[in-house]
Amino acid sequence: MSRAIRRVAIVGHTRRPGVRRAAADLGRSLARRGLEVRIESALAMRIGGEAAPLPALASWCQLMISLGGDGTVLTAGRALAGKRAVLLPINLGGLGFLAAAESRNLAAAVKAALEGSWKVAARRGVAAVVRRRGRVTSRWFALNDAVVRSEVSYTALHMRLEALGHDLGHLVADGLIAASSSGSTAYSLSAGGPVLAPDVAALVVTPACPHALGSRSLVLSPDSMVSVRVLGPAGALLVCDGQQPLQLRRGDVVELKLSRTQVRMFENPDRPFLRALHARLGWQGSARRSL
């Protein structure tokens, strides 16, 4: 980074004892270095320290360290969208696909971030705009994906789609997933979508459990928009990053596109994308299997 880091924020999964211990130790270690440290309010209630709500932390800090799984990374990333601060995600959870380092390498990762020896990458997310009777009612940002799905489990949702300036027709499916390149390895991949490298600026649109065999993923350019009109029969939800649900009504239109807003994240040179794809998601081959 071009300037020395002096203000560090710590966020973490509050229900995991390992996260609480790591956050407390990290806070003390950073303070001993003379850095100003603030801890997200819910976590600070468990471990002490100077507390601040997440939105305030995102505006104040130069470095935000997330301790937990991918859900914690997504929460921190949404808070940092459009901010100058950089996110350092440390995996103390399960899969940890979005993490830059594991818990055992926490000290080394923090040292690299503070010294500026790791590359900072800008990740684009998905922008979602909800219109009701032609008027914008809300705007949302998702780092991984925004999903329009049925409000009732096991009930298919009827949708009308438009993209690239054309009517794509009637889609009957459990939902529609709009993912960034970062999110292409999440829900979209499970629904049969393609894997995109994180530096590819594209929107992946994938139907979830469609009723037509020909309904397949689309990979669209950064400026393309997909419009989804909710037809019913049951209610629907817009869910961002699997964490933020918004109830939709029949006739509501959700406009989905790649956001111009970016999240700045540290990348570990010893943990490249293809190695994570191999180790975390089992994407692999071998000479033995090819014989």
N, C-alpha and C positions, 0 to 999 in steps of 0.2 A: 504494500500500500504506500501511497505517496506521503502520508503523514503518520507520525507516531500515534499509536493507540493509547489513549489515556482513560477512556470511559468504556467499561465492560458491563454488559447485562447478562444475567444467567436465568434461563428458563428451564423447566424440567417437569417430568411426570411426577406429580405429588404423591401418588399412591404407591410408588415403588421405593422401598427402603434404600436400595442401592443407589438410586438417583439422589435421594436426600443426603446420604452420606457423601457422595461425590460432589454435590453442589456445595455443601458446607466446607469440605476440604478445599475445593477450588476457590471459593470466595476468600478464605483465609490466605491461600497461596498468592492470589492476585493482589490482595491488600498489602501483603508483605513486600511486594514489588513496587509499591507506591501507586498502584492504579486505583481509580475510583470504581467501586463495584456496587451495582444495584441488582436486586433479585426480584423476580416477578412475584406479585403480592401473595398468591396462593401458596407458592413454594416458600416464601419468606415466613409465612405463618407457621410453617413446620420446622424451619431450621434457624430462624432469626436472620438478622442482617437488614440493611437498608432496603425497604420495599418500595415498589412502584407498580402500577398496573401496566399490562403489556403494551397498550398503545403509547403510553408515556415513555416506556423504555425504548421503544422502537425509534422514537423521535430524538431521544437523548443520547443513545449509545453510539459508539463507533464500531464495536464488535459485540455481537450477540452469540452466546454459546448455548446450544440446546442440548439437553441431556435427556435421553429417552429413545423411543422408537420413531418410526416414520411419521406417526401422527403428531408427535411433538415438533418435528421438523416442519410439517405443513402449517401448524399453528403459528410457529415463529416466522415462517416465510411469508404468510399472509400479512402479518403485522409489519414486516419490513418492506413490503411491496412499494416501490417508488422511493424508498429511503436510501441514504448514502451508506448506512451501516452495512457490514458484511456478516453473514451468518456462518458460524462454524458448527455443523451438526455432528454430535458424538453419539454413537449408538450404545444405549444401555437398555435396549428393548429387545424386540424379536428379530424380524428380518433385517432391518437397518439398511435397506437398499440405497436410501438417500444420504446416508451418513458419510462423512469424510474420514472418520476413524472409529475404531472400537474403543471401549472403555479402558482397556489395558494400555492404549497409546494416547490417553488423554493429555498427559503432560507434554509429550512431544508435539502433539497437534496444536496445543495452545502456544507453545514456544514458536512453532513455525508461523502461526497466524500473527503473533505479536511482532515477529521479526520481518514479516512480509515475504517469506521465502516460498509460499504457496501461491499459485495462480488464483485470481478472483474471476469467476465466471458469472455472467448475467443470464439468469433463467427467466424466460417469458412464461406467463401463466395464461389462463383462459378468462376472458371477460364475458359476463352474462348480464344482459339487460332484459328486464321483465316489463312487458307492455300489457295493459288492461284497457280495452276499448280505445286503443291507439295512444294512450298516455303512459309514459314511463313511470312505473311505481317503485322500482328498486334497481340498484346496480350492484353486482357482486364480482369478486375476484377469487379465482382458485389457482393455486400453484400447480396442482396435478390435473384435476378434471372437474367439470361441471356436468351433472347428470340430471336429465329429466326422466322421472320414473313414476310408475303408478303408486298412489298412496296406500293401496291395499295389496298385501303380499299375494303372489300367485294370481293376480289379475292383470291381464294384458292391457296396455294403454294404446289408444288410437291417437295418432299424431299426423299432422300434415306438414311436410318438409319443403323448404325452399333453400337452394344454394346456387351460387354462381349465377344468380339472376334468373334461375329457372325453377319451375315447380318440379320437385322430385317425387311427388305423389304421396300416397297414403301408406303410412308405416304402422303395423301392428306388432308390438314388441313389449318386453318388460320395461324397456326404457331406451334412451339414447344417450351415449357417452361422448362428450367433447373433451379431448385431452390435449395437453401440451406435449412436447417431446419428453419432458420429465415424467409426465403422467402416462405416457404410452406403455410403461412397464407395470402399470397398476391394474385397475379395473378393466380398462380397454383391452389389455393383453389377455386377461382371463376370459373376455368375451370374444376372443379370436382376432383382435386387432394386431397391427404390425408394431414392431419395436423400432423406435427412432432414436438415433444418437442424440445426446442432450444438447448439442450445438446446432441441431437442425431446427430452423424456425418454420414450423408447420403445425396445422391443426388436424388432429386425427378424430374422425367422427365414426363411431362404432355403434351399431344397434345391439342391444342386449337381448339375447334370446328372441330373435325375430321370428315371425310366423311364416315368412317367405324365405326359401332357400337362397334366393338371389340377393337378399339384403346383406351387403358386406361393407366393410370399412371403406371410408374415403380419406385420403390424405390431401389436404387443401393448402393453398398458399397462405402466407401470413396475413394478407389483406382480405381473405375470403370470409364470408359470414354464412352461418347456417341459421335459418329461422324455423322454430318448432311451434306449431299451433296445437294446443291441447284440445282434443275432441272428446275425451272421456273413454269409457262410460263412467268410471269412478274418478275421484279426485286425483291430483298429481302433486308431485313434489319436485322442487329444484334443490339438489343436494350438491354442495361445493366441498370438494376434498373429503367426502364421506362424513363430514362433521357439521355442516351448517345447512339444515333443511328449511325450505321456504314453501309454504302451501300455495299451490296454484289452483285456479278455477278453470272450468271449461271456457274455451275461447281465449284464454291468456296466450300470449306469444312470447317465447323466450328466444332472444337473439344471442348467438354464441359465436365468438371469434377469438383469435389469438390476441392477447392483451399487449398493448405497447408498454405497459408497466412491467418492470423487471425486478427480480429479487437477486441480490448479489450474494454469492456463496463461494466459500473456499473450496478448492479442488485439491485432493491429495494426489501427488504425482505417483505415489506407490499404490494407488487404488484406482486405476483407470476404469472407464466405463465397461469395456469388454471383459475385464477381469471380474468386476462386480457382477456382470451378467452371467458369467460362468459359475462363480462361487455361490451367488445368492439365488439365482433362478434356474440353475441347472442347464443352462444353454451350453451344450458341449458335444463333442464328437471324439472319437479315438481311432487310431489305426486298427485296433483289434476289431472294432465294430464295423469298419469299412471292408474288411476282408471277407 
